[in-house]
Amino acid sequence: MNSRRAAAYRFSSMIALVLAVLTGIEYVAALYHAGAVIMFLLALAKAYFVVNFFMHISRLWRTDGGH
């Protein structure tokens, strides 16, 4: 496997780990009846990671033809 592909796999794995940690925090927050604002902020953080890194939304505005 070339180094570029390996780096992409590591990066995707790191993002998946971040999403898993945020989900765990969300679960604990729900157990302790955290407010709607906290739950919304956690959901917003998770949405950012999904949209930006897995859906590659940042490539839409690149001029190098990345999308």
N, CA, C, O and CB atoms as a CASP TS submission, in Angstrom:
PFRMAT TS
TARGET T0000
AUTHOR 0000-0000-0000
METHOD Language model
MODEL 1
PARENT N/A
ATOM      1  N   MET     1       0.851  -1.170   0.000  1.00  0.00           N
ATOM      2  CA  MET     1       0.000   0.000   0.000  1.00  0.00           C
ATOM      3  C   MET     1       0.901   1.239   0.000  1.00  0.00           C
ATOM      4  O   MET     1       1.865   1.320   0.761  1.00  0.00           O
ATOM      5  CB  MET     1      -0.971  -0.005   1.229  1.00  0.00           C
ATOM      6  N   ASN     2       0.571   2.193  -0.862  1.00  0.00           N
ATOM      7  CA  ASN     2       1.428   3.376  -0.908  1.00  0.00           C
ATOM      8  C   ASN     2       1.184   4.276   0.302  1.00  0.00           C
ATOM      9  O   ASN     2       0.187   4.132   1.010  1.00  0.00           O
ATOM     10  CB  ASN     2       1.188   4.160  -2.207  1.00  0.00           C
ATOM     11  N   SER     3       2.099   5.191   0.520  1.00  0.00           N
ATOM     12  CA  SER     3       2.049   6.012   1.737  1.00  0.00           C
ATOM     13  C   SER     3       0.866   6.976   1.734  1.00  0.00           C
ATOM     14  O   SER     3       0.329   7.299   2.793  1.00  0.00           O
ATOM     15  CB  SER     3       3.344   6.795   1.892  1.00  0.00           C
ATOM     16  N   ARG     4       0.461   7.433   0.563  1.00  0.00           N
ATOM     17  CA  ARG     4      -0.690   8.354   0.498  1.00  0.00           C
ATOM     18  C   ARG     4      -1.980   7.654   0.923  1.00  0.00           C
ATOM     19  O   ARG     4      -2.789   8.215   1.663  1.00  0.00           O
ATOM     20  CB  ARG     4      -0.848   8.922  -0.932  1.00  0.00           C
ATOM     21  N   ARG     5      -2.156   6.442   0.453  1.00  0.00           N
ATOM     22  CA  ARG     5      -3.351   5.685   0.820  1.00  0.00           C
ATOM     23  C   ARG     5      -3.328   5.324   2.304  1.00  0.00           C
ATOM     24  O   ARG     5      -4.361   5.378   2.970  1.00  0.00           O
ATOM     25  CB  ARG     5      -3.465   4.411  -0.035  1.00  0.00           C
ATOM     26  N   ALA     6      -2.170   4.962   2.820  1.00  0.00           N
ATOM     27  CA  ALA     6      -2.042   4.637   4.243  1.00  0.00           C
ATOM     28  C   ALA     6      -2.354   5.855   5.101  1.00  0.00           C
ATOM     29  O   ALA     6      -3.003   5.734   6.140  1.00  0.00           O
ATOM     30  CB  ALA     6      -0.628   4.118   4.556  1.00  0.00           C
ATOM     31  N   ALA     7      -1.897   7.022   4.674  1.00  0.00           N
ATOM     32  CA  ALA     7      -2.194   8.252   5.415  1.00  0.00           C
ATOM     33  C   ALA     7      -3.687   8.551   5.392  1.00  0.00           C
ATOM     34  O   ALA     7      -4.246   9.007   6.390  1.00  0.00           O
ATOM     35  CB  ALA     7      -1.409   9.437   4.831  1.00  0.00           C
ATOM     36  N   ALA     8      -4.332   8.300   4.267  1.00  0.00           N
ATOM     37  CA  ALA     8      -5.779   8.521   4.168  1.00  0.00           C
ATOM     38  C   ALA     8      -6.533   7.578   5.098  1.00  0.00           C
ATOM     39  O   ALA     8      -7.504   7.983   5.737  1.00  0.00           O
ATOM     40  CB  ALA     8      -6.260   8.328   2.716  1.00  0.00           C
ATOM     41  N   TYR     9      -6.095   6.327   5.180  1.00  0.00           N
ATOM     42  CA  TYR     9      -6.734   5.371   6.092  1.00  0.00           C
ATOM     43  C   TYR     9      -6.533   5.781   7.552  1.00  0.00           C
ATOM     44  O   TYR     9      -7.460   5.688   8.356  1.00  0.00           O
ATOM     45  CB  TYR     9      -6.174   3.957   5.862  1.00  0.00           C
ATOM     46  N   ARG    10      -5.339   6.229   7.889  1.00  0.00           N
ATOM     47  CA  ARG    10      -5.081   6.692   9.261  1.00  0.00           C
ATOM     48  C   ARG    10      -5.943   7.898   9.598  1.00  0.00           C
ATOM     49  O   ARG    10      -6.501   7.982  10.692  1.00  0.00           O
ATOM     50  CB  ARG    10      -3.596   7.043   9.445  1.00  0.00           C
ATOM     51  N   PHE    11      -6.052   8.826   8.664  1.00  0.00           N
ATOM     52  CA  PHE    11      -6.847  10.027   8.886  1.00  0.00           C
ATOM     53  C   PHE    11      -8.324   9.670   9.064  1.00  0.00           C
ATOM     54  O   PHE    11      -8.981  10.190   9.966  1.00  0.00           O
ATOM     55  CB  PHE    11      -6.671  11.012   7.718  1.00  0.00           C
ATOM     56  N   SER    12      -8.847   8.792   8.213  1.00  0.00           N
ATOM     57  CA  SER    12     -10.244   8.365   8.330  1.00  0.00           C
ATOM     58  C   SER    12     -10.483   7.629   9.641  1.00  0.00           C
ATOM     59  O   SER    12     -11.528   7.794  10.272  1.00  0.00           O
ATOM     60  CB  SER    12     -10.633   7.470   7.147  1.00  0.00           C
ATOM     61  N   SER    13      -9.522   6.822  10.046  1.00  0.00           N
ATOM     62  CA  SER    13      -9.647   6.113  11.320  1.00  0.00           C
ATOM     63  C   SER    13      -9.651   7.085  12.491  1.00  0.00           C
ATOM     64  O   SER    13     -10.383   6.887  13.461  1.00  0.00           O
ATOM     65  CB  SER    13      -8.511   5.103  11.482  1.00  0.00           C
ATOM     66  N   MET    14      -8.845   8.123  12.407  1.00  0.00           N
ATOM     67  CA  MET    14      -8.807   9.136  13.468  1.00  0.00           C
ATOM     68  C   MET    14     -10.142   9.884  13.543  1.00  0.00           C
ATOM     69  O   MET    14     -10.641  10.149  14.637  1.00  0.00           O
ATOM     70  CB  MET    14      -7.646  10.135  13.224  1.00  0.00           C
ATOM     71  N   ILE    15     -10.712  10.218  12.407  1.00  0.00           N
ATOM     72  CA  ILE    15     -12.008  10.902  12.397  1.00  0.00           C
ATOM     73  C   ILE    15     -13.083   9.979  12.958  1.00  0.00           C
ATOM     74  O   ILE    15     -13.945  10.428  13.714  1.00  0.00           O
ATOM     75  CB  ILE    15     -12.381  11.359  10.961  1.00  0.00           C
ATOM     76  N   ALA    16     -13.046   8.703  12.604  1.00  0.00           N
ATOM     77  CA  ALA    16     -14.011   7.749  13.151  1.00  0.00           C
ATOM     78  C   ALA    16     -13.859   7.638  14.666  1.00  0.00           C
ATOM     79  O   ALA    16     -14.854   7.525  15.383  1.00  0.00           O
ATOM     80  CB  ALA    16     -13.835   6.368  12.497  1.00  0.00           C
ATOM     81  N   LEU    17     -12.628   7.669  15.152  1.00  0.00           N
ATOM     82  CA  LEU    17     -12.387   7.629  16.593  1.00  0.00           C
ATOM     83  C   LEU    17     -12.942   8.882  17.272  1.00  0.00           C
ATOM     84  O   LEU    17     -13.556   8.792  18.335  1.00  0.00           O
ATOM     85  CB  LEU    17     -10.883   7.491  16.881  1.00  0.00           C
ATOM     86  N   VAL    18     -12.731  10.033  16.668  1.00  0.00           N
ATOM     87  CA  VAL    18     -13.276  11.283  17.222  1.00  0.00           C
ATOM     88  C   VAL    18     -14.798  11.210  17.283  1.00  0.00           C
ATOM     89  O   VAL    18     -15.400  11.623  18.274  1.00  0.00           O
ATOM     90  CB  VAL    18     -12.831  12.503  16.371  1.00  0.00           C
ATOM     91  N   LEU    19     -15.420  10.688  16.231  1.00  0.00           N
ATOM     92  CA  LEU    19     -16.879  10.550  16.228  1.00  0.00           C
ATOM     93  C   LEU    19     -17.348   9.576  17.305  1.00  0.00           C
ATOM     94  O   LEU    19     -18.381   9.799  17.937  1.00  0.00           O
ATOM     95  CB  LEU    19     -17.365  10.080  14.853  1.00  0.00           C
ATOM     96  N   ALA    20     -16.600   8.507  17.515  1.00  0.00           N
ATOM     97  CA  ALA    20     -16.957   7.551  18.563  1.00  0.00           C
ATOM     98  C   ALA    20     -16.844   8.187  19.945  1.00  0.00           C
ATOM     99  O   ALA    20     -17.700   7.967  20.803  1.00  0.00           O
ATOM    100  CB  ALA    20     -16.062   6.307  18.480  1.00  0.00           C
ATOM    101  N   VAL    21     -15.799   8.967  20.162  1.00  0.00           N
ATOM    102  CA  VAL    21     -15.635   9.650  21.451  1.00  0.00           C
ATOM    103  C   VAL    21     -16.764  10.650  21.665  1.00  0.00           C
ATOM    104  O   VAL    21     -17.324  10.730  22.759  1.00  0.00           O
ATOM    105  CB  VAL    21     -14.265  10.365  21.521  1.00  0.00           C
ATOM    106  N   LEU    22     -17.100  11.413  20.631  1.00  0.00           N
ATOM    107  CA  LEU    22     -18.207  12.366  20.753  1.00  0.00           C
ATOM    108  C   LEU    22     -19.529  11.654  21.032  1.00  0.00           C
ATOM    109  O   LEU    22     -20.361  12.161  21.785  1.00  0.00           O
ATOM    110  CB  LEU    22     -18.326  13.206  19.478  1.00  0.00           C
ATOM    111  N   THR    23     -19.722  10.492  20.434  1.00  0.00           N
ATOM    112  CA  THR    23     -20.930   9.713  20.702  1.00  0.00           C
ATOM    113  C   THR    23     -20.951   9.240  22.146  1.00  0.00           C
ATOM    114  O   THR    23     -22.003   9.253  22.785  1.00  0.00           O
ATOM    115  CB  THR    23     -21.023   8.514  19.750  1.00  0.00           C
ATOM    116  N   GLY    24     -19.802   8.822  22.668  1.00  0.00           N
ATOM    117  CA  GLY    24     -19.724   8.430  24.076  1.00  0.00           C
ATOM    118  C   GLY    24     -20.033   9.586  25.004  1.00  0.00           C
ATOM    119  O   GLY    24     -20.751   9.424  25.990  1.00  0.00           O
ATOM    120  N   ILE    25     -19.490  10.756  24.688  1.00  0.00           N
ATOM    121  CA  ILE    25     -19.781  11.945  25.495  1.00  0.00           C
ATOM    122  C   ILE    25     -21.265  12.277  25.418  1.00  0.00           C
ATOM    123  O   ILE    25     -21.876  12.649  26.420  1.00  0.00           O
ATOM    124  CB  ILE    25     -18.934  13.152  25.023  1.00  0.00           C
ATOM    125  N   GLU    26     -21.835  12.142  24.242  1.00  0.00           N
ATOM    126  CA  GLU    26     -23.260  12.403  24.054  1.00  0.00           C
ATOM    127  C   GLU    26     -24.107  11.437  24.886  1.00  0.00           C
ATOM    128  O   GLU    26     -25.114  11.833  25.474  1.00  0.00           O
ATOM    129  CB  GLU    26     -23.632  12.288  22.567  1.00  0.00           C
ATOM    130  N   TYR    27     -23.696  10.190  24.930  1.00  0.00           N
ATOM    131  CA  TYR    27     -24.414   9.184  25.711  1.00  0.00           C
ATOM    132  C   TYR    27     -24.374   9.521  27.201  1.00  0.00           C
ATOM    133  O   TYR    27     -25.400   9.484  27.881  1.00  0.00           O
ATOM    134  CB  TYR    27     -23.815   7.789  25.468  1.00  0.00           C
ATOM    135  N   VAL    28     -23.192   9.849  27.698  1.00  0.00           N
ATOM    136  CA  VAL    28     -23.054  10.202  29.115  1.00  0.00           C
ATOM    137  C   VAL    28     -23.842  11.473  29.423  1.00  0.00           C
ATOM    138  O   VAL    28     -24.479  11.573  30.471  1.00  0.00           O
ATOM    139  CB  VAL    28     -21.563  10.391  29.490  1.00  0.00           C
ATOM    140  N   ALA    29     -23.799  12.431  28.520  1.00  0.00           N
ATOM    141  CA  ALA    29     -24.554  13.671  28.723  1.00  0.00           C
ATOM    142  C   ALA    29     -26.050  13.388  28.782  1.00  0.00           C
ATOM    143  O   ALA    29     -26.769  14.006  29.567  1.00  0.00           O
ATOM    144  CB  ALA    29     -24.250  14.680  27.601  1.00  0.00           C
ATOM    145  N   ALA    30     -26.515  12.467  27.965  1.00  0.00           N
ATOM    146  CA  ALA    30     -27.934  12.114  27.984  1.00  0.00           C
ATOM    147  C   ALA    30     -28.303  11.398  29.285  1.00  0.00           C
ATOM    148  O   ALA    30     -29.400  11.588  29.810  1.00  0.00           O
ATOM    149  CB  ALA    30     -28.281  11.229  26.775  1.00  0.00           C
ATOM    150  N   LEU    31     -27.389  10.576  29.801  1.00  0.00           N
ATOM    151  CA  LEU    31     -27.658   9.891  31.067  1.00  0.00           C
ATOM    152  C   LEU    31     -27.829  10.878  32.218  1.00  0.00           C
ATOM    153  O   LEU    31     -28.641  10.669  33.120  1.00  0.00           O
ATOM    154  CB  LEU    31     -26.530   8.915  31.387  1.00  0.00           C
ATOM    155  N   TYR    32     -27.049  11.957  32.170  1.00  0.00           N
ATOM    156  CA  TYR    32     -27.119  12.955  33.234  1.00  0.00           C
ATOM    157  C   TYR    32     -28.063  14.107  32.890  1.00  0.00           C
ATOM    158  O   TYR    32     -28.012  15.171  33.507  1.00  0.00           O
ATOM    159  CB  TYR    32     -25.735  13.499  33.523  1.00  0.00           C
ATOM    160  N   HIS    33     -28.914  13.883  31.909  1.00  0.00           N
ATOM    161  CA  HIS    33     -29.947  14.850  31.521  1.00  0.00           C
ATOM    162  C   HIS    33     -29.358  16.221  31.217  1.00  0.00           C
ATOM    163  O   HIS    33     -29.805  17.239  31.745  1.00  0.00           O
ATOM    164  CB  HIS    33     -30.991  14.973  32.621  1.00  0.00           C
ATOM    165  N   ALA    34     -28.358  16.225  30.366  1.00  0.00           N
ATOM    166  CA  ALA    34     -27.750  17.493  29.946  1.00  0.00           C
ATOM    167  C   ALA    34     -28.781  18.302  29.171  1.00  0.00           C
ATOM    168  O   ALA    34     -29.718  17.752  28.593  1.00  0.00           O
ATOM    169  CB  ALA    34     -26.472  17.250  29.077  1.00  0.00           C
ATOM    170  N   GLY    35     -28.598  19.573  29.171  1.00  0.00           N
ATOM    171  CA  GLY    35     -29.537  20.452  28.497  1.00  0.00           C
ATOM    172  C   GLY    35     -29.515  20.284  26.985  1.00  0.00           C
ATOM    173  O   GLY    35     -28.608  19.682  26.411  1.00  0.00           O
ATOM    174  N   ALA    36     -30.530  20.831  26.375  1.00  0.00           N
ATOM    175  CA  ALA    36     -30.662  20.740  24.924  1.00  0.00           C
ATOM    176  C   ALA    36     -29.517  21.453  24.213  1.00  0.00           C
ATOM    177  O   ALA    36     -29.105  21.042  23.128  1.00  0.00           O
ATOM    178  CB  ALA    36     -31.997  21.327  24.479  1.00  0.00           C
ATOM    179  N   VAL    37     -29.010  22.506  24.815  1.00  0.00           N
ATOM    180  CA  VAL    37     -27.910  23.248  24.189  1.00  0.00           C
ATOM    181  C   VAL    37     -26.662  22.378  24.105  1.00  0.00           C
ATOM    182  O   VAL    37     -25.987  22.368  23.076  1.00  0.00           O
ATOM    183  CB  VAL    37     -27.607  24.540  24.977  1.00  0.00           C
ATOM    184  N   ILE    38     -26.350  21.657  25.158  1.00  0.00           N
ATOM    185  CA  ILE    38     -25.182  20.762  25.159  1.00  0.00           C
ATOM    186  C   ILE    38     -25.357  19.667  24.110  1.00  0.00           C
ATOM    187  O   ILE    38     -24.432  19.375  23.352  1.00  0.00           O
ATOM    188  CB  ILE    38     -24.972  20.132  26.564  1.00  0.00           C
ATOM    189  N   MET    39     -26.531  19.068  24.069  1.00  0.00           N
ATOM    190  CA  MET    39     -26.782  18.003  23.100  1.00  0.00           C
ATOM    191  C   MET    39     -26.702  18.544  21.673  1.00  0.00           C
ATOM    192  O   MET    39     -26.181  17.875  20.781  1.00  0.00           O
ATOM    193  CB  MET    39     -28.158  17.359  23.350  1.00  0.00           C
ATOM    194  N   PHE    40     -27.217  19.749  21.459  1.00  0.00           N
ATOM    195  CA  PHE    40     -27.166  20.363  20.137  1.00  0.00           C
ATOM    196  C   PHE    40     -25.723  20.642  19.722  1.00  0.00           C
ATOM    197  O   PHE    40     -25.355  20.399  18.573  1.00  0.00           O
ATOM    198  CB  PHE    40     -27.984  21.661  20.117  1.00  0.00           C
ATOM    199  N   LEU    41     -24.912  21.143  20.633  1.00  0.00           N
ATOM    200  CA  LEU    41     -23.514  21.427  20.315  1.00  0.00           C
ATOM    201  C   LEU    41     -22.739  20.154  19.990  1.00  0.00           C
ATOM    202  O   LEU    41     -21.896  20.147  19.092  1.00  0.00           O
ATOM    203  CB  LEU    41     -22.849  22.156  21.477  1.00  0.00           C
ATOM    204  N   LEU    42     -23.022  19.083  20.716  1.00  0.00           N
ATOM    205  CA  LEU    42     -22.374  17.804  20.408  1.00  0.00           C
ATOM    206  C   LEU    42     -22.802  17.301  19.031  1.00  0.00           C
ATOM    207  O   LEU    42     -21.972  16.817  18.260  1.00  0.00           O
ATOM    208  CB  LEU    42     -22.712  16.753  21.487  1.00  0.00           C
ATOM    209  N   ALA    43     -24.083  17.413  18.725  1.00  0.00           N
ATOM    210  CA  ALA    43     -24.572  16.994  17.409  1.00  0.00           C
ATOM    211  C   ALA    43     -23.975  17.854  16.306  1.00  0.00           C
ATOM    212  O   ALA    43     -23.660  17.355  15.225  1.00  0.00           O
ATOM    213  CB  ALA    43     -26.100  17.063  17.358  1.00  0.00           C
ATOM    214  N   LEU    44     -23.821  19.131  16.573  1.00  0.00           N
ATOM    215  CA  LEU    44     -23.228  20.040  15.595  1.00  0.00           C
ATOM    216  C   LEU    44     -21.764  19.680  15.331  1.00  0.00           C
ATOM    217  O   LEU    44     -21.310  19.720  14.188  1.00  0.00           O
ATOM    218  CB  LEU    44     -23.338  21.495  16.082  1.00  0.00           C
ATOM    219  N   ALA    45     -21.040  19.334  16.371  1.00  0.00           N
ATOM    220  CA  ALA    45     -19.639  18.925  16.211  1.00  0.00           C
ATOM    221  C   ALA    45     -19.545  17.645  15.379  1.00  0.00           C
ATOM    222  O   ALA    45     -18.693  17.538  14.496  1.00  0.00           O
ATOM    223  CB  ALA    45     -18.973  18.713  17.592  1.00  0.00           C
ATOM    224  N   LYS    46     -20.412  16.684  15.658  1.00  0.00           N
ATOM    225  CA  LYS    46     -20.404  15.441  14.896  1.00  0.00           C
ATOM    226  C   LYS    46     -20.773  15.695  13.439  1.00  0.00           C
ATOM    227  O   LYS    46     -20.172  15.115  12.535  1.00  0.00           O
ATOM    228  CB  LYS    46     -21.369  14.427  15.515  1.00  0.00           C
ATOM    229  N   ALA    47     -21.752  16.556  13.209  1.00  0.00           N
ATOM    230  CA  ALA    47     -22.158  16.880  11.840  1.00  0.00           C
ATOM    231  C   ALA    47     -21.012  17.534  11.074  1.00  0.00           C
ATOM    232  O   ALA    47     -20.819  17.264   9.889  1.00  0.00           O
ATOM    233  CB  ALA    47     -23.385  17.806  11.848  1.00  0.00           C
ATOM    234  N   TYR    48     -20.259  18.386  11.747  1.00  0.00           N
ATOM    235  CA  TYR    48     -19.111  19.032  11.103  1.00  0.00           C
ATOM    236  C   TYR    48     -18.115  17.988  10.600  1.00  0.00           C
ATOM    237  O   TYR    48     -17.663  18.061   9.458  1.00  0.00           O
ATOM    238  CB  TYR    48     -18.416  20.000  12.081  1.00  0.00           C
ATOM    239  N   PHE    49     -17.778  17.028  11.441  1.00  0.00           N
ATOM    240  CA  PHE    49     -16.802  16.014  11.042  1.00  0.00           C
ATOM    241  C   PHE    49     -17.325  15.164   9.890  1.00  0.00           C
ATOM    242  O   PHE    49     -16.580  14.865   8.956  1.00  0.00           O
ATOM    243  CB  PHE    49     -16.449  15.121  12.231  1.00  0.00           C
ATOM    244  N   VAL    50     -18.579  14.778   9.943  1.00  0.00           N
ATOM    245  CA  VAL    50     -19.140  13.945   8.881  1.00  0.00           C
ATOM    246  C   VAL    50     -19.178  14.704   7.561  1.00  0.00           C
ATOM    247  O   VAL    50     -18.729  14.194   6.535  1.00  0.00           O
ATOM    248  CB  VAL    50     -20.549  13.470   9.258  1.00  0.00           C
ATOM    249  N   VAL    51     -19.711  15.916   7.586  1.00  0.00           N
ATOM    250  CA  VAL    51     -19.856  16.685   6.352  1.00  0.00           C
ATOM    251  C   VAL    51     -18.504  17.092   5.780  1.00  0.00           C
ATOM    252  O   VAL    51     -18.294  16.998   4.571  1.00  0.00           O
ATOM    253  CB  VAL    51     -20.705  17.922   6.600  1.00  0.00           C
ATOM    254  N   ASN    52     -17.608  17.533   6.611  1.00  0.00           N
ATOM    255  CA  ASN    52     -16.334  18.046   6.112  1.00  0.00           C
ATOM    256  C   ASN    52     -15.370  16.944   5.691  1.00  0.00           C
ATOM    257  O   ASN    52     -14.673  17.096   4.687  1.00  0.00           O
ATOM    258  CB  ASN    52     -15.686  18.902   7.163  1.00  0.00           C
ATOM    259  N   PHE    53     -15.311  15.859   6.416  1.00  0.00           N
ATOM    260  CA  PHE    53     -14.290  14.858   6.132  1.00  0.00           C
ATOM    261  C   PHE    53     -14.798  13.653   5.350  1.00  0.00           C
ATOM    262  O   PHE    53     -14.055  13.110   4.533  1.00  0.00           O
ATOM    263  CB  PHE    53     -13.693  14.391   7.408  1.00  0.00           C
ATOM    264  N   PHE    54     -16.028  13.219   5.567  1.00  0.00           N
ATOM    265  CA  PHE    54     -16.519  12.057   4.835  1.00  0.00           C
ATOM    266  C   PHE    54     -17.295  12.440   3.582  1.00  0.00           C
ATOM    267  O   PHE    54     -17.285  11.695   2.602  1.00  0.00           O
ATOM    268  CB  PHE    54     -17.390  11.217   5.732  1.00  0.00           C
ATOM    269  N   MET    55     -17.967  13.589   3.596  1.00  0.00           N
ATOM    270  CA  MET    55     -18.695  14.037   2.413  1.00  0.00           C
ATOM    271  C   MET    55     -17.852  14.991   1.568  1.00  0.00           C
ATOM    272  O   MET    55     -18.275  15.383   0.480  1.00  0.00           O
ATOM    273  CB  MET    55     -20.001  14.714   2.823  1.00  0.00           C
ATOM    274  N   HIS    56     -16.674  15.369   2.045  1.00  0.00           N
ATOM    275  CA  HIS    56     -15.709  16.193   1.313  1.00  0.00           C
ATOM    276  C   HIS    56     -16.309  17.511   0.840  1.00  0.00           C
ATOM    277  O   HIS    56     -16.034  17.951  -0.277  1.00  0.00           O
ATOM    278  CB  HIS    56     -15.171  15.426   0.124  1.00  0.00           C
ATOM    279  N   ILE    57     -17.114  18.136   1.668  1.00  0.00           N
ATOM    280  CA  ILE    57     -17.778  19.380   1.285  1.00  0.00           C
ATOM    281  C   ILE    57     -16.776  20.507   1.039  1.00  0.00           C
ATOM    282  O   ILE    57     -17.053  21.418   0.259  1.00  0.00           O
ATOM    283  CB  ILE    57     -18.770  19.797   2.363  1.00  0.00           C
ATOM    284  N   SER    58     -15.630  20.456   1.686  1.00  0.00           N
ATOM    285  CA  SER    58     -14.636  21.518   1.505  1.00  0.00           C
ATOM    286  C   SER    58     -14.061  21.528   0.093  1.00  0.00           C
ATOM    287  O   SER    58     -13.532  22.551  -0.343  1.00  0.00           O
ATOM    288  CB  SER    58     -13.509  21.359   2.516  1.00  0.00           C
ATOM    289  N   ARG    59     -14.152  20.428  -0.624  1.00  0.00           N
ATOM    290  CA  ARG    59     -13.634  20.367  -1.994  1.00  0.00           C
ATOM    291  C   ARG    59     -14.500  21.137  -2.988  1.00  0.00           C
ATOM    292  O   ARG    59     -14.050  21.431  -4.095  1.00  0.00           O
ATOM    293  CB  ARG    59     -13.522  18.923  -2.436  1.00  0.00           C
ATOM    294  N   LEU    60     -15.714  21.462  -2.617  1.00  0.00           N
ATOM    295  CA  LEU    60     -16.598  22.155  -3.546  1.00  0.00           C
ATOM    296  C   LEU    60     -16.075  23.533  -3.922  1.00  0.00           C
ATOM    297  O   LEU    60     -16.336  24.011  -5.026  1.00  0.00           O
ATOM    298  CB  LEU    60     -17.976  22.281  -2.950  1.00  0.00           C
ATOM    299  N   TRP    61     -15.347  24.172  -3.031  1.00  0.00           N
ATOM    300  CA  TRP    61     -14.882  25.530  -3.265  1.00  0.00           C
ATOM    301  C   TRP    61     -13.417  25.593  -3.688  1.00  0.00           C
ATOM    302  O   TRP    61     -12.842  26.679  -3.748  1.00  0.00           O
ATOM    303  CB  TRP    61     -15.085  26.353  -2.027  1.00  0.00           C
ATOM    304  N   ARG    62     -12.822  24.480  -3.974  1.00  0.00           N
ATOM    305  CA  ARG    62     -11.434  24.478  -4.441  1.00  0.00           C
ATOM    306  C   ARG    62     -11.390  24.838  -5.926  1.00  0.00           C
ATOM    307  O   ARG    62     -12.307  24.520  -6.683  1.00  0.00           O
ATOM    308  CB  ARG    62     -10.768  23.093  -4.196  1.00  0.00           C
ATOM    309  N   THR    63     -10.334  25.492  -6.315  1.00  0.00           N
ATOM    310  CA  THR    63     -10.181  25.856  -7.726  1.00  0.00           C
ATOM    311  C   THR    63      -9.381  24.822  -8.509  1.00  0.00           C
ATOM    312  O   THR    63      -9.295  24.909  -9.734  1.00  0.00           O
ATOM    313  CB  THR    63      -9.510  27.210  -7.842  1.00  0.00           C
ATOM    314  N   ASP    64      -8.794  23.845  -7.821  1.00  0.00           N
ATOM    315  CA  ASP    64      -7.968  22.849  -8.507  1.00  0.00           C
ATOM    316  C   ASP    64      -8.777  21.693  -9.085  1.00  0.00           C
ATOM    317  O   ASP    64      -8.197  20.713  -9.551  1.00  0.00           O
ATOM    318  CB  ASP    64      -6.936  22.306  -7.558  1.00  0.00           C
ATOM    319  N   GLY    65     -10.098  21.789  -9.064  1.00  0.00           N
ATOM    320  CA  GLY    65     -10.930  20.744  -9.641  1.00  0.00           C
ATOM    321  C   GLY    65     -10.985  19.489  -8.808  1.00  0.00           C
ATOM    322  O   GLY    65     -11.065  18.391  -9.360  1.00  0.00           O
ATOM    323  N   GLY    66     -10.946  19.615  -7.509  1.00  0.00           N
ATOM    324  CA  GLY    66     -10.932  18.465  -6.624  1.00  0.00           C
ATOM    325  C   GLY    66     -12.242  17.717  -6.528  1.00  0.00           C
ATOM    326  O   GLY    66     -12.285  16.619  -5.974  1.00  0.00           O
ATOM    327  N   HIS    67     -13.304  18.284  -7.052  1.00  0.00           N
ATOM    328  CA  HIS    67     -14.599  17.609  -6.931  1.00  0.00           C
ATOM    329  C   HIS    67     -15.264  17.475  -8.260  1.00  0.00           C
ATOM    330  O   HIS    67     -16.364  16.930  -8.348  1.00  0.00           O
ATOM    331  CB  HIS    67     -15.508  18.349  -5.983  1.00  0.00           C
TER
END
